[in-house]
Amino acid sequence: MSGAEWEPREGRVAYDRRSGEDVRVMAVHACGVFVRSLRDGREGVTTLGELAPPERGAEES
């Protein structure tokens, strides 16, 4: 990521280690991170620690 520290933010794609799939970050709150699966649109809640840069080059738009 061009030398900068990657950080999950609203609207960005991330890899959710817990579910093992790419997700879109919908909202970041103190209670957790709301995400939506890119594969099936299923919504869920995870933590910042479970998110990493996308695995398979998913779109950032």
Secondary structure, DSSP 4 states (H G I P E B T S, - for coil): -TTSPP---TT-EEEETTTTEEEEEEEEETTEEEEEETTT--EEEE-GGGEES-SS-----
